[in-house]
Amino acid sequence: MSKEVRMLEMRADEQNEEMIVEGYAVKFDSPATHGFTEIIDKHAFDICDMSDVCLKYNHSDTNLILARTRNHSLQLNVDDIGLKIKATLIDTSTNKDIYKMVRAGLLDKMSFAFTVSDEDWNYETDTRTIKGIDKLYDVAIVDVPFYDTTEVFARSEEEFKEEKAKYEALKLAKAKAKLKLSLN
């Protein structure tokens, strides 16, 4: 089996002075075409070994690891959309730089490195469907993704509070309008 790498989505969120990034390293049934089309099936991670996965920058072994499942600074969750990640970055200069670039939107994509245990090829349409991933080696914040549907976001606690206040104001305005209609 050869190790393969794919790119995807992420966002960063600063809460209580922590550097938290989250997003999707994999989105299911979302085709990417680069000479051939590739699709990750929603059951691809059913028997995947995700026991020791690192969060890296551009899959590089020369850069320091940003987070890791082994020490619980990286959490992985397979849901209906794909492979969701949430990482708490420790206070290092590298992590701060990458976090700031995510917040600024300079880095807005993700990738994943893996080996395949099961796949289907449709040679008429040049489509590869990955049905089983044997081992997940890393997820990565990347400059250039394989899958364009990925993204990474950053926002501060202040921005979150502003968004929540706007949501609450809109919710209140809708409730008042509904009440006004029912009184008429």
C-alpha positions as CSV (number, residue, x, y, z in Angstrom):
1,M,0.0,0.0,0.0
2,S,1.3,3.5,-0.8
3,K,0.6,6.5,1.3
4,E,-1.7,9.1,-0.4
5,V,-2.4,12.7,0.5
6,R,-5.6,14.7,0.0
7,M,-6.6,18.3,0.9
8,L,-9.7,19.8,2.7
9,E,-11.5,22.3,5.1
10,M,-10.7,24.0,8.4
11,R,-11.6,26.9,10.6
12,A,-9.9,28.5,13.6
13,D,-11.7,29.8,16.7
14,E,-10.1,31.7,19.6
15,Q,-11.9,31.1,22.8
16,N,-10.5,31.8,26.3
17,E,-7.2,32.7,24.7
18,E,-6.8,29.2,23.3
19,M,-5.8,28.7,19.7
20,I,-8.5,26.3,18.4
21,V,-8.8,25.2,14.8
22,E,-11.6,23.0,13.4
23,G,-12.9,21.9,10.1
24,Y,-13.2,19.0,7.7
25,A,-10.1,17.2,6.5
26,V,-12.4,15.0,4.4
27,K,-15.9,15.6,2.9
28,F,-17.7,12.5,1.7
29,D,-19.1,12.2,-1.9
30,S,-17.3,15.4,-2.9
31,P,-15.5,14.7,-6.2
32,A,-12.1,16.2,-7.0
33,T,-10.7,16.0,-10.5
34,H,-7.0,16.1,-11.3
35,G,-6.5,14.0,-14.3
36,F,-9.0,11.6,-12.9
37,T,-12.0,12.0,-10.5
38,E,-11.7,10.8,-6.9
39,I,-14.5,10.4,-4.4
40,I,-14.3,9.4,-0.7
41,D,-17.2,7.1,0.2
42,K,-19.1,7.8,3.5
43,H,-18.0,4.4,4.8
44,A,-14.3,4.9,4.0
45,F,-13.3,5.4,7.7
46,D,-15.4,2.5,9.1
47,I,-12.4,0.4,10.0
48,C,-9.7,3.0,9.7
49,D,-6.8,3.1,12.2
50,M,-6.8,6.6,13.6
51,S,-5.0,5.8,16.8
52,D,-2.1,8.2,16.4
53,V,-2.8,11.0,13.9
54,C,-0.9,14.3,13.7
55,L,-2.0,17.7,12.6
56,K,0.7,19.1,10.3
57,Y,1.4,22.0,8.0
58,N,1.6,20.8,4.3
59,H,2.3,17.2,5.5
60,S,5.8,18.3,6.2
61,D,8.0,16.1,8.5
62,T,10.5,19.0,8.8
63,N,8.0,21.2,10.6
64,L,6.9,20.7,14.2
65,I,3.6,18.9,14.8
66,L,0.8,21.3,15.5
67,A,-1.5,18.8,17.5
68,R,-1.9,15.0,17.9
69,T,-4.6,12.6,18.8
70,R,-2.3,10.7,21.2
71,N,-2.2,13.7,23.7
72,H,-5.8,14.6,22.9
73,S,-4.9,18.0,21.4
74,L,-6.4,16.8,18.2
75,Q,-9.9,15.3,18.1
76,L,-11.2,13.4,15.0
77,N,-14.9,12.7,14.5
78,V,-16.5,11.0,11.5
79,D,-20.0,12.4,10.9
80,D,-22.5,12.5,7.9
81,I,-20.4,15.3,6.2
82,G,-16.9,13.8,6.6
83,L,-14.0,13.6,8.9
84,K,-14.2,16.6,11.2
85,I,-11.2,17.8,13.2
86,K,-10.8,20.0,16.2
87,A,-7.3,20.9,17.5
88,T,-6.1,23.0,20.4
89,L,-2.7,24.4,19.4
90,I,-0.1,24.9,22.1
91,D,1.6,28.3,22.5
92,T,4.6,28.0,20.1
93,S,5.8,30.5,17.6
94,T,5.1,28.1,14.7
95,N,1.5,27.4,15.9
96,K,0.9,31.2,16.5
97,D,2.1,31.9,12.9
98,I,-0.1,29.2,11.4
99,Y,-3.1,30.2,13.5
100,K,-2.7,33.8,12.4
101,M,-2.5,32.8,8.8
102,V,-5.7,30.7,9.2
103,R,-7.4,33.7,10.9
104,A,-6.3,36.0,8.0
105,G,-7.6,33.6,5.4
106,L,-4.1,33.0,3.9
107,L,-4.5,29.3,4.9
108,D,-8.0,28.0,4.3
109,K,-7.7,24.4,3.2
110,M,-6.9,21.0,4.6
111,S,-5.5,17.7,3.4
112,F,-5.1,14.1,4.7
113,A,-2.5,11.4,4.3
114,F,-3.7,7.8,4.2
115,T,-3.4,4.3,2.8
116,V,-6.3,2.7,0.9
117,S,-7.8,-0.7,1.8
118,D,-10.7,-0.8,-0.7
119,E,-11.4,1.1,-3.8
120,D,-13.5,0.9,-7.0
121,W,-12.4,2.3,-10.4
122,N,-14.7,3.2,-13.2
123,Y,-12.4,3.3,-16.2
124,E,-15.1,4.6,-18.5
125,T,-15.5,7.8,-16.5
126,D,-11.9,7.7,-15.0
127,T,-13.4,7.8,-11.5
128,R,-11.9,6.3,-8.4
129,T,-14.1,5.8,-5.4
130,I,-12.2,5.2,-2.1
131,K,-14.4,2.8,-0.1
132,G,-11.9,1.9,2.7
133,I,-9.1,3.8,4.3
134,D,-6.7,1.5,6.2
135,K,-4.6,4.0,8.1
136,L,-4.9,7.8,8.6
137,Y,-1.4,9.2,9.1
138,D,-2.0,12.9,9.3
139,V,-4.4,15.7,8.6
140,A,-2.8,19.0,7.5
141,I,-3.4,22.6,7.0
142,V,-2.2,23.2,3.4
143,D,-1.4,25.9,0.9
144,V,-2.9,24.0,-2.1
145,P,-5.7,21.4,-1.6
146,F,-6.5,18.3,-3.7
147,Y,-10.2,18.7,-2.8
148,D,-11.4,22.3,-3.5
149,T,-14.5,21.8,-1.2
150,T,-12.3,22.2,1.9
151,E,-11.9,25.4,3.9
152,V,-10.5,26.6,7.2
153,F,-11.8,29.5,9.2
154,A,-10.7,31.6,12.1
155,R,-12.6,34.0,14.3
156,S,-12.0,35.6,17.7
157,E,-14.3,35.3,20.7
158,E,-15.3,38.9,20.1
159,E,-16.4,38.1,16.5
160,F,-18.3,35.1,17.8
161,K,-20.1,37.3,20.4
162,E,-21.0,39.8,17.6
163,E,-22.3,37.1,15.4
164,K,-24.4,35.6,18.2
165,A,-25.8,39.1,19.1
166,K,-26.8,39.6,15.5
167,Y,-28.5,36.2,15.4
168,E,-30.3,36.9,18.7
169,A,-31.5,40.3,17.4
170,L,-32.8,38.7,14.2
171,K,-34.5,36.0,16.1
172,L,-36.2,38.6,18.3
173,A,-37.3,40.7,15.3
174,K,-38.8,37.7,13.6
175,A,-40.7,36.8,16.9
176,K,-42.0,40.4,17.1
177,A,-43.1,40.3,13.5
178,K,-44.9,37.0,14.0
179,L,-46.6,38.3,17.1
180,K,-47.7,41.5,15.3
181,L,-49.2,39.4,12.5
182,S,-51.1,37.2,14.9
183,L,-52.6,40.2,16.7
184,N,-53.9,41.7,13.4
